[in-house]
Amino acid sequence: MNTRLPYLREKTSKLTASPGVYIMKNREGAVIYIGKAKNLKNRVTSYFRENPDHTPKVAAMVSHVNDYDFIVTDSEYEALVLECSLIKQHKPKYNILLKDDKGYHYIRISDDEYPRITSEKHTKLPGKYLGPYTSSTVAREAVDEANRVFMLPTCRRKFPQDIGKGRPCLNYHIKTCMGVCRGKVSRESYLEAVEQAVDFIRSGSAASVERMEQEMNAAAEALDFEKAAMLRDRIIAVKKAAEKQKMMNSGVESADVIGIAEYYGGVYVSVLMYREDRLYDKAVFEFGSTSEDILSQFMEQFYHGREDIPHIIIIDHIPAEAELIEELLQQQSGRKVRLHVPQKGRQLELLRLAKNNSAEYAALQNSRTGKEVIALEELGKSLGLSKPPRYIEAYDISNLSSESMVAGMVVFEDGRPMKKAYKRFTVKEQELQNDYGSMREVLKRRLTHIVTGEGDEYFTRTPDLILLDGGKGHVNAVAPLLRELGLDIPLFGMVKDNKHRTRAIATGGGEIQINGLKAAFSLVTQIQDEVHRYSVQFMHSKHKKKTYSSELLTVKGIGEKKAAKIMMKYKTRANLLQADPQELAVTAGVSIETAMELWRVLHN
């Protein structure tokens, strides 16, 4: 506990109610957190009150606060701008930090007599530069596409020194290079092609085609048919490139698409930047988990001080600080910028694409697949959980009428079956078939291990989510048990349709439809199928063993104890059939005559 809390509470009691920025410092005087507030007193008080309901991250920050400073502003907007500036200056440990001082990439147009277009990691070499680009892939692909479409040389030859020296390379013969080395391309024509290629990179295919079409028509009117034919070929090449890029076209002239994926202990944010209806750049950021509005915090830092702000920003929800963010964007761009949550169409597809990018990055960092990350996040949000359920237990009851009543428990960790944690239960207290009573009995036996701490590492572990194969009746049968044991574990049912396929998630009072959440629906279906398979398999094996035991008891002189000895020794019927009467007599402790009779019964 922070021993400075009494001092901090006393100081905060005298704080102004004006808007402003507060600056938390540790014992060494280092800035560890910077925040803004519409009302400084109310906001700062929330950190130091008694019995606070802080997230782990906020609690950790508060435990290190030795003192704080504050700066009063005239408005909440001024506080936002100041907060962004101070965060970039101090880089506090507990704030979202966008590391924008490394990882940039550029497109270079060299200042040679015959300029080359290349992708670079720095701007040390002479020439003109486009960028910076956050994504090396986007920069490299843009360069490759431009060089290929406009048939610019990418070989190591130097021009004009190497013109006429040696035969053209393969690129010329496959028509991806104009063949400057042959000496039949004038410098003026080459520079024009470079200019058009740069224009293509900057403004995209549609604008480039429109300008080249104007030039082609002008050349044709001037009877310069050779130039007109060359431009026609370039227009065709650009259109073909655009066809290949169709999947990347945004359907909007200028937009950023922000996708967020949460994965245990981390939040991953992907930004796809579209300009002139094409993917211009992309960036992915990783942060520690936080319960505060991650989207607001991210956007405030990401857009502060940026010049290239799009007309529309596509997001999956309107953030808490939406009005302030829109004001910030409008002040910086000099025009209205809209925050938009799409409900359908191409923009919703782009939002899913951005989210998939975040999920794939999260998966890469955690040795998982993007589908697993999205499935757990979708499932957690649809069930109202505070975080994706990392450790899931599922239960199913299986029986033949009132015989061989059993249950199976399967475990999924991080979206994958964890078979070493599976458990089997024999229902003991229910004399007649009673699914609700059986489910309650099994869960009571399992959950008691969490309370007492007795059992193996899997039985004493508290799951993030419990799923029952059944509807609200099963949930209502087990929910009181959780309260009795003092356990706060999310509990839901998995409902099937009349064709025994997953349909929905059951609560104690209704159902939650998850059909529209493809990844989550697929995961729940997998869990439900697996727990059903596991419990039925156990029921069949138990029933076989019961039948097997009954067969042994038909032999005079073989009782339950001797039958148990035989079953323990041979395990399976196949092994038993290979035993001779002498072995059976020794194993069961019976006479050779009884063993002979047992042998005959088994083989008949």
C-alpha positions as CSV (number, residue, x, y, z in Angstrom):
1,M,0.0,0.0,0.0
2,N,1.2,3.5,-0.8
3,T,2.1,5.2,2.5
4,R,1.8,8.6,0.8
5,L,-2.0,8.3,0.3
6,P,-3.0,10.5,3.4
7,Y,-0.8,13.3,2.1
8,L,-2.1,12.9,-1.5
9,R,-5.7,12.9,-0.3
10,E,-5.1,16.1,1.8
11,K,-3.5,17.8,-1.2
12,T,-6.3,16.7,-3.6
13,S,-9.0,18.0,-1.2
14,K,-7.8,21.6,-2.0
15,L,-7.5,21.0,-5.7
16,T,-9.4,23.3,-8.2
17,A,-12.4,22.0,-10.1
18,S,-11.1,23.6,-13.4
19,P,-10.0,21.7,-16.5
20,G,-6.4,20.8,-16.7
21,V,-3.6,18.3,-16.8
22,Y,-2.2,16.3,-13.8
23,I,1.3,14.9,-13.7
24,M,2.0,11.9,-11.4
25,K,5.6,11.4,-10.1
26,N,7.4,8.7,-8.3
27,R,9.8,8.9,-5.3
28,E,12.7,9.8,-7.6
29,G,10.6,12.7,-9.2
30,A,10.2,10.9,-12.5
31,V,7.0,11.4,-14.4
32,I,5.1,8.1,-14.5
33,Y,1.6,9.1,-15.7
34,I,0.0,12.2,-17.3
35,G,-3.7,12.7,-17.6
36,K,-6.3,15.3,-18.5
37,A,-9.5,16.2,-16.7
38,K,-12.6,18.3,-17.2
39,N,-12.6,18.7,-13.4
40,L,-9.2,18.2,-11.9
41,K,-10.4,17.7,-8.3
42,N,-12.9,14.9,-9.2
43,R,-10.5,13.1,-11.5
44,V,-7.5,13.1,-9.3
45,T,-9.6,12.2,-6.2
46,S,-10.7,9.0,-7.9
47,Y,-7.1,7.7,-7.8
48,F,-6.6,8.2,-4.1
49,R,-10.0,7.4,-2.5
50,E,-10.4,4.6,0.0
51,N,-11.5,1.2,-1.3
52,P,-10.9,2.1,-4.9
53,D,-12.1,-0.2,-7.7
54,H,-8.9,0.2,-9.8
55,T,-7.7,-2.0,-12.6
56,P,-4.4,-3.8,-12.0
57,K,-2.6,-1.3,-14.2
58,V,-4.1,1.8,-12.4
59,A,-3.5,0.2,-9.0
60,A,0.2,-0.4,-9.9
61,M,0.5,3.2,-11.0
62,V,-1.1,4.6,-7.8
63,S,1.2,2.5,-5.6
64,H,4.2,4.3,-7.1
65,V,2.8,7.9,-6.8
66,N,4.8,10.0,-4.4
67,D,3.4,13.4,-5.5
68,Y,1.8,15.1,-8.5
69,D,1.8,18.4,-10.3
70,F,-1.1,20.0,-12.2
71,I,-1.5,22.6,-14.9
72,V,-4.9,24.5,-15.2
73,T,-6.2,25.2,-18.7
74,D,-9.1,27.3,-20.0
75,S,-10.9,24.3,-21.6
76,E,-11.0,20.6,-21.8
77,Y,-9.7,20.8,-25.4
78,E,-6.6,22.8,-24.3
79,A,-6.1,20.1,-21.6
80,L,-6.2,17.4,-24.4
81,V,-3.6,19.2,-26.5
82,L,-1.3,19.8,-23.5
83,E,-1.7,16.2,-22.4
84,C,-0.6,14.9,-25.8
85,S,2.4,17.2,-25.9
86,L,3.5,16.3,-22.4
87,I,3.2,12.6,-23.0
88,K,5.4,12.8,-26.1
89,Q,7.9,14.9,-24.1
90,H,8.1,12.7,-20.9
91,K,7.1,9.3,-22.2
92,P,5.6,8.2,-18.9
93,K,5.6,4.5,-18.0
94,Y,1.9,4.1,-17.5
95,N,0.6,6.1,-20.5
96,I,0.1,4.7,-24.0
97,L,3.3,5.5,-25.9
98,L,3.5,5.5,-29.7
99,K,7.1,5.0,-30.6
100,D,7.3,7.2,-33.7
101,D,11.1,7.8,-33.6
102,K,12.0,4.5,-35.3
103,G,10.7,2.0,-37.8
104,Y,9.9,4.5,-40.6
105,H,10.5,3.7,-44.3
106,Y,10.7,6.0,-47.3
107,I,10.5,5.9,-51.1
108,R,13.5,7.6,-52.7
109,I,13.8,9.1,-56.1
110,S,17.5,9.5,-56.7
111,D,19.0,12.6,-58.2
112,D,21.0,10.7,-60.9
113,E,20.9,11.7,-64.5
114,Y,18.6,8.6,-64.9
115,P,16.8,8.6,-61.5
116,R,15.9,5.3,-59.8
117,I,12.9,4.7,-57.5
118,T,13.8,2.6,-54.4
119,S,12.5,1.9,-50.9
120,E,14.9,3.0,-48.1
121,K,15.1,2.9,-44.3
122,H,16.6,6.3,-43.9
123,T,17.0,9.6,-45.8
124,K,20.8,9.8,-45.8
125,L,21.3,9.4,-49.6
126,P,20.8,12.4,-51.9
127,G,17.5,12.6,-53.8
128,K,13.8,13.3,-53.2
129,Y,11.8,11.2,-50.7
130,L,8.2,10.2,-50.3
131,G,7.0,9.2,-46.8
132,P,7.6,8.4,-44.1
133,Y,5.8,5.0,-44.2
134,T,5.3,3.0,-41.1
135,S,5.1,-0.2,-43.0
136,S,8.1,-1.4,-44.9
137,T,5.9,-3.8,-46.8
138,V,3.6,-1.0,-48.1
139,A,6.6,1.1,-49.2
140,R,8.4,-1.8,-50.9
141,E,5.2,-3.0,-52.7
142,A,4.5,0.6,-53.9
143,V,8.0,0.8,-55.4
144,D,7.8,-2.6,-57.0
145,E,4.4,-1.9,-58.5
146,A,5.5,1.5,-59.9
147,N,8.8,0.1,-61.4
148,R,6.9,-2.8,-63.0
149,V,4.0,-0.7,-64.4
150,F,6.2,2.0,-65.9
151,M,8.9,-0.4,-66.9
152,L,11.7,1.4,-65.0
153,P,15.1,-0.4,-64.7
154,T,15.9,-2.2,-61.4
155,C,19.2,-3.7,-62.5
156,R,22.7,-2.5,-61.2
157,R,23.7,-0.9,-64.4
158,K,24.5,2.9,-64.3
159,F,23.2,5.2,-66.9
160,P,24.2,6.8,-69.1
161,Q,27.7,5.1,-68.6
162,D,26.4,1.6,-69.4
163,I,24.1,2.4,-72.3
164,G,25.0,0.2,-75.3
165,K,27.3,-2.0,-73.2
166,G,26.1,-5.6,-73.3
167,R,22.7,-7.2,-74.1
168,P,19.5,-6.3,-72.3
169,C,18.7,-8.4,-69.3
170,L,15.7,-10.8,-68.8
171,N,13.5,-7.9,-67.5
172,Y,13.5,-6.3,-70.9
173,H,12.5,-9.5,-72.7
174,I,9.6,-10.2,-70.3
175,K,8.5,-6.5,-70.8
176,T,9.0,-5.3,-67.2
177,C,11.8,-2.9,-68.3
178,M,11.9,-0.3,-71.1
179,G,15.5,-1.2,-72.0
180,V,17.4,2.0,-71.4
181,C,20.6,0.0,-71.9
182,R,19.8,-0.4,-75.6
183,G,20.2,3.3,-76.2
184,K,16.8,3.8,-77.8
185,V,15.1,5.5,-74.9
186,S,15.7,9.3,-74.7
187,R,16.4,10.9,-71.3
188,E,13.3,13.1,-71.7
189,S,11.1,10.0,-72.2
190,Y,12.7,8.3,-69.2
191,L,12.2,11.3,-67.0
192,E,8.6,11.5,-68.1
193,A,8.1,7.9,-67.1
194,V,9.7,8.5,-63.7
195,E,7.4,11.5,-63.1
196,Q,4.4,9.4,-64.0
197,A,5.5,6.6,-61.7
198,V,5.9,9.1,-58.8
199,D,2.5,10.5,-59.5
200,F,1.1,6.9,-59.5
201,I,2.6,6.3,-56.0
202,R,1.4,9.6,-54.7
203,S,-2.2,9.7,-56.0
204,G,-3.1,6.2,-57.0
205,S,-4.3,4.5,-60.2
206,A,-7.5,6.5,-60.9
207,A,-5.9,9.9,-60.8
208,S,-2.8,8.6,-62.8
209,V,-5.0,7.1,-65.5
210,E,-7.0,10.4,-65.9
211,R,-3.9,12.5,-66.3
212,M,-2.2,10.0,-68.7
213,E,-5.4,9.9,-70.8
214,Q,-5.3,13.6,-71.2
215,E,-1.7,13.5,-72.2
216,M,-2.4,10.6,-74.7
217,N,-5.3,12.5,-76.3
218,A,-3.1,15.6,-76.6
219,A,-0.3,13.6,-78.2
220,A,-2.7,12.0,-80.7
221,E,-4.1,15.4,-81.7
222,A,-0.5,16.6,-82.2
223,L,0.0,13.5,-84.5
224,D,2.7,12.2,-82.1
225,F,1.4,8.7,-82.4
226,E,4.4,7.0,-80.9
227,K,4.0,8.9,-77.6
228,A,0.3,8.3,-77.7
229,A,0.8,4.5,-78.1
230,M,3.4,4.5,-75.2
231,L,0.9,6.3,-72.9
232,R,-1.9,3.9,-74.0
233,D,0.3,0.9,-73.0
234,R,1.0,2.6,-69.6
235,I,-2.6,3.2,-69.0
236,I,-3.4,-0.4,-69.7
237,A,-0.6,-1.5,-67.3
238,V,-1.9,0.8,-64.5
239,K,-5.4,-0.5,-64.9
240,K,-4.2,-4.1,-64.7
241,A,-2.3,-3.2,-61.5
242,A,-5.5,-1.6,-60.2
243,E,-7.4,-4.8,-60.9
244,K,-4.8,-6.7,-58.8
245,Q,-5.3,-4.2,-56.0
246,K,-9.1,-4.4,-56.0
247,M,-9.1,-6.2,-52.7
248,M,-7.2,-3.3,-51.2
249,N,-9.4,-0.5,-52.6
250,S,-11.2,1.3,-49.7
251,G,-14.3,2.6,-51.5
252,V,-13.5,6.0,-49.9
253,E,-11.2,8.7,-51.1
254,S,-9.4,9.3,-47.9
255,A,-9.8,7.2,-44.7
256,D,-8.0,5.6,-41.8
257,V,-9.4,2.3,-40.5
258,I,-8.6,1.4,-36.9
259,G,-8.9,-2.2,-35.7
260,I,-8.4,-3.3,-32.1
261,A,-7.7,-6.8,-30.8
262,E,-7.3,-7.6,-27.1
263,Y,-5.2,-10.6,-26.0
264,Y,-4.2,-11.5,-22.5
265,G,-2.2,-8.7,-21.0
266,G,-2.0,-6.8,-24.3
267,V,-4.0,-4.6,-26.6
268,Y,-3.1,-4.5,-30.3
269,V,-4.1,-1.6,-32.6
270,S,-3.8,-1.7,-36.4
271,V,-4.3,1.4,-38.6
272,L,-4.9,0.9,-42.3
273,M,-4.4,4.3,-44.1
274,Y,-6.1,4.7,-47.4
275,R,-5.5,7.7,-49.7
276,E,-7.0,8.2,-53.2
277,D,-8.9,4.9,-52.9
278,R,-5.8,2.8,-52.3
279,L,-3.8,1.4,-49.3
280,Y,-1.2,4.1,-48.6
281,D,0.3,2.8,-45.4
282,K,-0.4,0.7,-42.3
283,A,0.9,0.5,-38.7
284,V,0.4,-1.8,-35.7
285,F,1.0,-0.8,-32.1
286,E,1.1,-3.0,-28.9
287,F,0.2,-1.7,-25.4
288,G,-0.3,-3.1,-22.0
289,S,-3.9,-3.8,-21.0
290,T,-6.1,-1.0,-19.6
291,S,-9.7,-0.8,-18.7
292,E,-9.9,2.9,-19.8
293,D,-11.1,3.8,-23.3
294,I,-8.1,2.5,-25.3
295,L,-9.5,4.0,-28.5
296,S,-9.7,7.6,-27.1
297,Q,-6.2,7.3,-25.7
298,F,-4.8,5.9,-28.9
299,M,-6.4,8.4,-31.2
300,E,-5.3,11.4,-29.1
301,Q,-1.7,10.3,-29.3
302,F,-1.7,9.0,-32.8
303,Y,-3.2,12.1,-34.5
304,H,-1.6,14.8,-32.3
305,G,0.8,16.8,-34.5
306,R,0.1,14.9,-37.7
307,E,-0.4,16.8,-40.9
308,D,-1.9,14.0,-43.0
309,I,-5.3,13.6,-41.5
310,P,-8.0,11.8,-43.6
311,H,-11.6,13.0,-44.2
312,I,-13.0,10.0,-42.3
313,I,-11.8,7.7,-39.6
314,I,-13.5,4.3,-39.5
315,I,-13.8,2.7,-36.0
316,D,-15.8,0.0,-34.3
317,H,-17.3,2.3,-31.6
318,I,-17.6,5.9,-30.8
319,P,-15.0,6.6,-28.1
320,A,-15.7,8.4,-24.9
321,E,-13.6,11.5,-25.9
322,A,-15.2,11.7,-29.4
323,E,-16.1,15.4,-29.3
324,L,-12.6,16.4,-28.1
325,I,-10.9,14.1,-30.7
326,E,-13.0,15.6,-33.5
327,E,-12.1,19.1,-32.4
328,L,-8.4,18.2,-32.3
329,L,-8.6,16.7,-35.8
330,Q,-10.5,19.7,-37.1
331,Q,-8.0,22.2,-35.6
332,Q,-5.1,20.4,-37.1
333,S,-6.5,19.7,-40.6
334,G,-8.5,22.9,-41.0
335,R,-11.6,21.0,-42.1
336,K,-14.3,18.7,-40.6
337,V,-13.1,15.1,-39.9
338,R,-15.8,12.5,-39.3
339,L,-15.6,9.5,-36.9
340,H,-17.7,6.7,-38.5
341,V,-18.9,3.3,-37.2
342,P,-20.0,1.3,-40.3
343,Q,-22.9,-1.1,-40.0
344,K,-22.6,-2.8,-43.4
345,G,-20.9,-2.7,-46.8
346,R,-17.3,-2.2,-47.9
347,Q,-16.3,0.0,-45.0
348,L,-17.4,-2.7,-42.5
349,E,-15.2,-5.2,-44.5
350,L,-12.3,-2.8,-44.1
351,L,-12.9,-2.6,-40.4
352,R,-12.8,-6.4,-40.1
353,L,-9.6,-6.4,-42.2
354,A,-8.0,-3.9,-39.8
355,K,-9.1,-6.0,-36.8
356,N,-7.7,-9.1,-38.4
357,N,-4.4,-7.3,-38.9
358,S,-4.4,-6.6,-35.1
359,A,-5.4,-10.1,-34.3
360,E,-2.7,-11.7,-36.5
361,Y,-0.1,-9.5,-34.9
362,A,-1.3,-10.4,-31.5
363,A,-1.3,-14.1,-32.5
364,L,2.2,-13.8,-33.8
365,Q,3.4,-12.3,-30.5
366,N,1.7,-15.0,-28.5
367,S,2.2,-18.1,-30.7
368,R,-1.5,-18.3,-31.6
369,T,-3.5,-17.9,-34.7
370,G,-5.5,-14.7,-35.6
371,K,-8.7,-16.7,-35.7
372,E,-8.2,-17.9,-32.1
373,V,-7.5,-14.4,-30.9
374,I,-10.6,-13.0,-32.6
375,A,-12.8,-15.9,-31.4
376,L,-11.9,-15.4,-27.7
377,E,-12.3,-11.6,-28.0
378,E,-15.7,-12.0,-29.7
379,L,-16.9,-14.6,-27.2
380,G,-15.8,-12.4,-24.2
381,K,-17.5,-9.3,-25.5
382,S,-20.7,-11.1,-26.5
383,L,-21.0,-12.6,-23.0
384,G,-20.1,-9.3,-21.3
385,L,-16.8,-10.5,-19.8
386,S,-14.2,-7.9,-18.8
387,K,-11.5,-9.7,-20.9
388,P,-11.3,-12.7,-23.3
389,P,-11.8,-16.0,-21.5
390,R,-8.4,-17.7,-21.5
391,Y,-9.3,-20.9,-19.6
392,I,-12.7,-22.4,-20.4
393,E,-14.2,-25.5,-18.9
394,A,-17.2,-27.2,-20.5
395,Y,-19.4,-30.0,-19.1
396,D,-21.9,-32.5,-20.6
397,I,-24.0,-35.3,-19.0
398,S,-24.4,-38.6,-20.8
399,N,-26.4,-41.7,-19.9
400,L,-28.4,-44.7,-21.2
401,S,-31.8,-44.1,-19.4
402,S,-30.8,-44.4,-15.7
403,E,-27.8,-46.6,-16.4
404,S,-24.2,-45.6,-16.8
405,M,-24.8,-41.9,-15.8
406,V,-21.6,-40.0,-16.4
407,A,-20.2,-36.5,-17.2
408,G,-17.3,-35.2,-19.1
409,M,-15.3,-32.1,-18.5
410,V,-13.1,-30.7,-21.3
411,V,-10.8,-27.7,-21.1
412,F,-9.9,-25.2,-23.8
413,E,-6.9,-22.9,-23.0
414,D,-6.2,-20.0,-25.4
415,G,-8.8,-21.4,-27.8
416,R,-7.3,-24.9,-28.0
417,P,-8.2,-28.2,-26.4
418,M,-6.1,-28.9,-23.3
419,K,-6.5,-32.7,-23.1
420,K,-4.3,-33.3,-20.1
421,A,-6.8,-31.3,-18.1
422,Y,-9.9,-33.3,-19.2
423,K,-11.8,-35.0,-16.4
424,R,-14.4,-37.8,-16.2
425,F,-17.2,-38.1,-13.5
426,T,-19.5,-40.9,-12.5
427,V,-22.8,-39.7,-11.3
428,K,-23.3,-41.2,-7.9
429,E,-26.2,-39.4,-6.1
430,Q,-28.9,-39.6,-8.9
431,E,-30.7,-42.9,-8.9
432,L,-32.9,-41.9,-11.8
433,Q,-32.1,-39.9,-15.0
434,N,-31.9,-36.2,-13.9
435,D,-29.7,-34.0,-16.1
436,Y,-30.1,-31.0,-13.9
437,G,-29.4,-32.8,-10.7
438,S,-26.5,-34.7,-12.3
439,M,-25.0,-31.4,-13.6
440,R,-25.3,-29.8,-10.2
441,E,-23.7,-32.9,-8.5
442,V,-20.7,-32.9,-10.9
443,L,-20.1,-29.2,-10.7
444,K,-20.3,-29.3,-6.9
445,R,-17.6,-32.0,-6.8
446,R,-15.4,-30.1,-9.2
447,L,-15.8,-26.6,-7.8
448,T,-15.2,-27.8,-4.2
449,H,-11.6,-28.4,-5.2
450,I,-11.2,-24.7,-6.0
451,V,-12.5,-23.8,-2.6
452,T,-10.4,-26.3,-0.6
453,G,-7.3,-26.1,-2.8
454,E,-7.1,-29.9,-2.8
455,G,-6.4,-31.8,-6.1
456,D,-4.1,-31.5,-9.0
457,E,-3.1,-28.2,-10.7
458,Y,-6.1,-28.3,-13.1
459,F,-8.7,-29.1,-10.4
460,T,-7.5,-26.2,-8.2
461,R,-7.4,-23.7,-11.1
462,T,-10.3,-21.3,-11.4
463,P,-11.6,-21.1,-15.0
464,D,-12.4,-17.8,-16.7
465,L,-15.6,-19.3,-18.1
466,I,-17.8,-22.4,-17.5
467,L,-20.0,-23.7,-20.3
468,L,-22.7,-26.3,-19.8
469,D,-24.1,-28.4,-22.6
470,G,-27.7,-27.3,-22.2
471,G,-30.0,-24.4,-21.9
472,K,-31.1,-22.0,-19.1
473,G,-32.4,-24.9,-17.0
474,H,-28.9,-26.2,-16.6
475,V,-27.6,-22.7,-15.9
476,N,-30.2,-22.1,-13.2
477,A,-29.5,-25.5,-11.6
478,V,-25.8,-24.7,-11.2
479,A,-25.8,-20.9,-10.6
480,P,-26.9,-21.1,-7.0
481,L,-24.1,-23.5,-6.3
482,L,-21.5,-20.9,-7.4
483,R,-23.1,-18.4,-4.9
484,E,-23.0,-21.0,-2.1
485,L,-19.3,-21.7,-2.7
486,G,-18.6,-17.9,-2.9
487,L,-17.2,-18.3,-6.5
488,D,-17.5,-15.6,-9.1
489,I,-17.1,-17.5,-12.4
490,P,-19.1,-16.6,-15.5
491,L,-21.6,-19.4,-16.3
492,F,-23.5,-20.0,-19.5
493,G,-25.1,-22.8,-21.4
494,M,-24.6,-24.0,-25.0
495,V,-27.9,-24.5,-26.7
496,K,-28.4,-26.9,-29.7
497,D,-31.1,-26.9,-32.3
498,N,-33.3,-29.8,-33.2
499,K,-30.5,-31.2,-35.5
500,H,-28.1,-31.3,-32.5
501,R,-26.1,-28.3,-33.8
502,T,-25.0,-25.3,-31.8
503,R,-27.6,-22.5,-31.9
504,A,-26.9,-20.0,-29.2
505,I,-25.5,-19.2,-25.7
506,A,-27.9,-19.6,-22.8
507,T,-28.1,-17.3,-19.7
508,G,-30.2,-17.9,-16.7
509,G,-33.1,-16.0,-18.3
510,G,-32.7,-16.1,-22.0
511,E,-30.3,-16.6,-24.9
512,I,-27.5,-14.7,-26.6
513,Q,-27.3,-15.2,-30.4
514,I,-23.7,-15.7,-31.7
515,N,-24.4,-16.8,-35.2
516,G,-23.1,-13.5,-36.6
517,L,-19.8,-13.9,-34.8
518,K,-18.2,-16.4,-37.1
519,A,-15.0,-17.0,-35.0
520,A,-16.8,-17.2,-31.7
521,F,-19.6,-19.4,-33.1
522,S,-17.0,-21.8,-34.5
523,L,-15.1,-22.0,-31.2
524,V,-18.3,-22.6,-29.2
525,T,-19.4,-25.3,-31.7
526,Q,-16.0,-26.9,-31.4
527,I,-16.2,-26.9,-27.5
528,Q,-19.7,-28.3,-27.6
529,D,-18.9,-31.1,-30.0
530,E,-15.8,-32.0,-28.1
531,V,-17.4,-32.2,-24.6
532,H,-20.3,-34.2,-26.1
533,R,-17.8,-36.7,-27.8
534,Y,-15.8,-37.0,-24.6
535,S,-18.8,-37.7,-22.3
536,V,-20.5,-40.1,-24.7
537,Q,-17.2,-42.0,-25.1
538,F,-16.9,-42.4,-21.4
539,M,-20.5,-43.5,-21.1
540,H,-20.1,-46.2,-23.7
541,S,-16.8,-47.5,-22.1
542,K,-18.5,-47.6,-18.7
543,H,-21.5,-49.4,-20.2
544,K,-19.3,-52.0,-21.9
545,K,-17.5,-52.6,-18.7
546,K,-20.7,-53.1,-16.8
547,T,-21.9,-55.6,-19.4
548,Y,-18.6,-57.3,-19.4
549,S,-18.8,-57.6,-15.6
550,S,-22.3,-59.0,-15.7
551,E,-21.2,-61.7,-18.1
552,L,-18.6,-62.9,-15.6
553,L,-21.1,-63.0,-12.8
554,T,-23.2,-65.6,-14.7
555,V,-20.5,-68.2,-13.9
556,K,-21.2,-70.1,-10.6
557,G,-18.4,-69.4,-8.2
558,I,-17.5,-65.9,-9.6
559,G,-18.7,-63.1,-7.4
560,E,-18.3,-59.3,-7.7
561,K,-14.8,-59.3,-6.0
562,K,-13.5,-62.1,-8.2
563,A,-14.9,-60.5,-11.3
564,A,-13.2,-57.2,-10.3
565,K,-9.9,-59.1,-10.0
566,I,-10.3,-60.5,-13.5
567,M,-11.2,-57.1,-15.0
568,M,-8.3,-55.4,-13.3
569,K,-5.9,-58.0,-14.5
570,Y,-7.0,-58.3,-18.2
571,K,-8.5,-54.8,-18.7
572,T,-10.2,-55.8,-22.1
573,R,-12.2,-58.7,-23.4
574,A,-9.6,-59.3,-26.1
575,N,-6.9,-59.9,-23.4
576,L,-9.2,-62.1,-21.4
577,L,-10.0,-64.4,-24.4
578,Q,-6.3,-65.1,-24.7
579,A,-6.0,-66.4,-21.2
580,D,-6.2,-70.2,-20.6
581,P,-8.2,-71.8,-17.8
582,Q,-5.1,-72.3,-15.6
583,E,-4.3,-68.5,-15.8
584,L,-7.9,-67.7,-15.0
585,A,-8.0,-70.0,-12.0
586,V,-4.8,-68.3,-10.5
587,T,-6.1,-64.8,-11.2
588,A,-9.6,-65.2,-9.8
589,G,-8.5,-67.6,-7.0
590,V,-11.0,-70.3,-8.1
591,S,-10.9,-74.0,-8.8
592,I,-9.8,-75.3,-12.3
593,E,-13.4,-76.5,-12.8
594,T,-14.8,-73.0,-12.3
595,A,-12.1,-71.6,-14.5
596,M,-13.0,-74.1,-17.3
597,E,-16.6,-73.1,-17.0
598,L,-15.6,-69.4,-17.2
599,W,-13.5,-70.1,-20.3
600,R,-16.4,-71.9,-22.0
601,V,-18.8,-69.0,-21.2
602,L,-16.4,-66.4,-22.6
603,H,-15.7,-68.4,-25.8
604,N,-19.3,-69.3,-26.5
